[in-house]
Amino acid sequence: MLYDLLRPLLFRLDPETAHGLSLSALQALGRLGPLNPFGRPVALGPKTVMGLDFPNSVGLAAGLDKNGDYIDGLAALGFGFIEIGTVTPRPQPGNPKPRLFRLPEAEALINRMGFNNKGVDYLVERVKKARYRGILGINIGKNRDTPLDRALDDYLIGLREVYPYASYVTVNISSPNTPGLRDLQAGENLEHLLSGLRDERENLAQIHGRRVPLVIKIAPDLDPRQIEQVAGALVEYGIDGVIATNTTASREGVEGLPYGQETGGLSGRPLFGKSTTVVSRLAQALRGAVPVIGCGGIMSAEDARRKFEAGADLIQIYTGFIYRGPALIREIAGIS
C-alpha cells in the first residue's frame, strides 16, 4: 500500500535518479529493523537448489544493485536470495545517459546501462561490510574494451575475486548492451569459456575448501537449436545452474509506445512469454540435470506460478519489483 502511494512520485523523476533515491531510502530503512515499513514478514518456503538452502524461492535479479551498496536494505524486504552486479574487473562508466526508460503502458523498461559499475574490488569491500548472511549471488561480466577472444581472462578475474564471498557466481554472457557479448553463448566461444571457468572453479574449491556453484545467464532470443546446444554444454562442463533469461532485443509488445524504439534490452511484461518459453525448453532439454532460475516479466504471483510450471526451480524479479514494489515478494513467496 505504501509503495502504491510512493510510485507515482518516483515515476515523475528521471528513471536513473529514482533508482538511486529508492535504493538509498531502502538502505536507510533497513537499519530500522522491525520499524521498517517495508519489512513485513514473508512466507517461508524452504527449498534446496544447487546445494544451497533458500528460505523462499523469490530472488532479486542482478542489475538493481550493481556495486553491492544496498545489500542490507534489500535483504530486509524478505527476498529468499539476492544477486548483485554485474561487476567487471575494472570500473567502467557504462553507456552515456539517458540509458534507462520506463514504458508504463506496457509495464516495461528498456535499459542500455552497459555494465556501469565501480569494479570488482569495490564490490568485494561492500560485501565484506554488509550484515546480510543469506544467499548472495554475485554476477560477473567482462569489461567493454576487453576483446572477445580475451573474455575468459576477465571472467576468471571476477571469479577469483568474488569466490570467497559469494554463495553462487553468475556468469553474464547475455546482456545486449556490451558489443559482441552474446557471441559467447554459442559454439567454441561457449565451450572455451565454460571449460576455463570449470577448471578455475575446481582450483578455487581446493584453495578455499568449498565448492561455489557456477550459474550461466542466457538471453531470451535463442532459437530452439541454440537452447539445446546451451543445455548440452551446461551438462558437459558441470555448470550448476542457468538463469533464463536476460532482457530481449525484441520490441514485440511495445510497438508505437513512447521510448519503445530506444536501443537496449527490454524487460517487464512484454518479455514474459519469450522468457517462459526458454525456461520450458531448457527444462525439457536438461531433464533435471541442471536447475533453472526463471527470470523475465514476472509481475504477479500467477506469472511466477507459470514460470514454476514451465520448469523453473527458483525465480528472480527485477522490473516487476520496480512496478509492484515489496508486495510482489510476499505474493510470490506465498505460492512457492
Rosetta blueprint (number, residue, H / E / L):
1 M L
2 L H
3 Y H
4 D H
5 L H
6 L H
7 R H
8 P H
9 L H
10 L H
11 F L
12 R L
13 L L
14 D L
15 P H
16 E H
17 T H
18 A H
19 H H
20 G H
21 L H
22 S H
23 L H
24 S H
25 A H
26 L H
27 Q H
28 A H
29 L H
30 G H
31 R L
32 L L
33 G H
34 P H
35 L H
36 N L
37 P L
38 F L
39 G L
40 R L
41 P L
42 V L
43 A L
44 L L
45 G L
46 P L
47 K E
48 T E
49 V E
50 M L
51 G L
52 L E
53 D E
54 F E
55 P L
56 N L
57 S L
58 V E
59 G E
60 L E
61 A L
62 A L
63 G L
64 L L
65 D L
66 K L
67 N L
68 G L
69 D L
70 Y L
71 I H
72 D H
73 G H
74 L H
75 A H
76 A L
77 L L
78 G L
79 F L
80 G L
81 F E
82 I E
83 E E
84 I E
85 G E
86 T E
87 V E
88 T L
89 P L
90 R L
91 P L
92 Q E
93 P L
94 G L
95 N L
96 P L
97 K L
98 P L
99 R L
100 L E
101 F E
102 R E
103 L E
104 P H
105 E H
106 A H
107 E L
108 A E
109 L E
110 I E
111 N E
112 R L
113 M L
114 G L
115 F L
116 N L
117 N E
118 K L
119 G L
120 V H
121 D H
122 Y H
123 L H
124 V H
125 E H
126 R H
127 V H
128 K H
129 K H
130 A L
131 R L
132 Y L
133 R L
134 G L
135 I E
136 L E
137 G E
138 I E
139 N E
140 I E
141 G L
142 K L
143 N L
144 R L
145 D L
146 T L
147 P L
148 L H
149 D H
150 R H
151 A H
152 L H
153 D H
154 D H
155 Y H
156 L H
157 I H
158 G H
159 L H
160 R H
161 E H
162 V H
163 Y H
164 P H
165 Y H
166 A L
167 S L
168 Y E
169 V E
170 T E
171 V E
172 N E
173 I L
174 S L
175 S L
176 P L
177 N L
178 T L
179 P L
180 G L
181 L H
182 R H
183 D H
184 L H
185 Q H
186 A L
187 G H
188 E H
189 N H
190 L H
191 E H
192 H H
193 L H
194 L H
195 S H
196 G H
197 L H
198 R H
199 D H
200 E H
201 R H
202 E H
203 N H
204 L H
205 A H
206 Q H
207 I H
208 H H
209 G L
210 R L
211 R L
212 V L
213 P L
214 L E
215 V E
216 I E
217 K E
218 I E
219 A L
220 P L
221 D L
222 L L
223 D L
224 P H
225 R H
226 Q H
227 I H
228 E H
229 Q H
230 V H
231 A H
232 G H
233 A H
234 L H
235 V H
236 E H
237 Y L
238 G L
239 I L
240 D L
241 G E
242 V E
243 I E
244 A E
245 T L
246 N L
247 T L
248 T E
249 A L
250 S L
251 R L
252 E L
253 G L
254 V L
255 E L
256 G L
257 L L
258 P L
259 Y L
260 G L
261 Q L
262 E L
263 T L
264 G L
265 G E
266 L E
267 S E
268 G E
269 R H
270 P H
271 L H
272 F H
273 G H
274 K H
275 S H
276 T H
277 T H
278 V H
279 V H
280 S H
281 R H
282 L H
283 A H
284 Q H
285 A H
286 L H
287 R L
288 G L
289 A L
290 V L
291 P L
292 V E
293 I E
294 G E
295 C E
296 G L
297 G L
298 I L
299 M L
300 S L
301 A H
302 E H
303 D H
304 A H
305 R H
306 R H
307 K H
308 F H
309 E H
310 A H
311 G L
312 A L
313 D L
314 L E
315 I E
316 Q E
317 I E
318 Y L
319 T H
320 G H
321 F H
322 I H
323 Y H
324 R H
325 G L
326 P L
327 A H
328 L H
329 I H
330 R H
331 E H
332 I H
333 A H
334 G L
335 I L
336 S L
